[in-house]
Amino acid sequence: MNYTSLYNTIQTYTENQFPDVYLASGGTVNATTQINTFITQAEQRIYNSVQFPSLRKNQYTEITINNKYISLPTDFLSVYSLALVTGVTNANLDTGTFEYLLNKDVNFIRQSYPAPNDTGEPKYYALFGPTIISSAITNELSLILGPTPNAAYYVELHYYYYPESITTVASGQTWLGDNFDSVLLYGSLVEAYTFMKGEVDIIAGYDMKYKEALALAKRLGDGMERQDAYRSGQFRQAVT
C-alpha cells in the first residue's frame, strides 16, 4: 500500500474528507496535515512495538586519540551494538578485527577511569547525553568511551532509528507499507477516530483490528526474522 492508497483508504473507512480546521489563532490545518499526523503517529507506535530489521542502521566512525566522546547520528534513537575495529588497512574496515564494547553506565566509566589520561584501547561505552558544540548544547546525543582512546580507531555503530515516513518519502512507498500495510492502516484509523471523537465501540473495533495486525507483525519482526529452521526447527502445530 503506497501513500496515496493509504490516504484514500483512511478517508473511505472513516467516511470523512477531513475538511480544513480553522484555529483560534487564525491558522488553518488542512486535510493532508491531519491525515499525515494520523499516519506518523501510527508509525511511531508500530516502530516502538516491533523491532523489524528495517529499523536498523549502521555507521562507521573514526574516533581520535584522547577524545572519549562520540557524537551520534541525527536520526539515532538507541544502540544495538558498538564495535571497535582494530588493524584496519587503508581505511578498509573489512581488513580489521571487530571487538564489541560493553554497555555500561556513565558512573561506571567515570569511576573506572577517573582521570583524562587514563588511556588505552576502549572496552566500554555509555550513553552520555547531549552533544556540546562550541559550548552550546545540541539536540543530538553522544557516547562516552572508557578508557579514553590511546590512538585513532574506527568504530562500527549499529543503531535503531525511525525510517522516513510514508508521508514524506518521495516514492510514496516504505517497507512497512509494502510488507505490512494492515497494521499501518488500522493504526492510522485508531488515530483518526480518536481525533474525530468517534463512537467508543467503533474505536474499540479498530483498536482490536490494530492489535491483531500488530501481533502478526511481532510474529514476523520479533519471531520469524530472528530464527531459522536449521537452528530452531520448523514450527509444528499440535494435533489433537
Helices and strands as residue ranges (DSSP letters): H 3-14, E 21-22, E 28-29, H 31-47, G 53-55, E 56-63, E 69-71, E 78-86, G 93-95, E 97-100, E 102-103, H 106-112, E 119-120, E 124-133, E 136-146, E 148-149, E 153-160, H 175-179, H 181-196, H 200-221, G 224-226, H 229-232
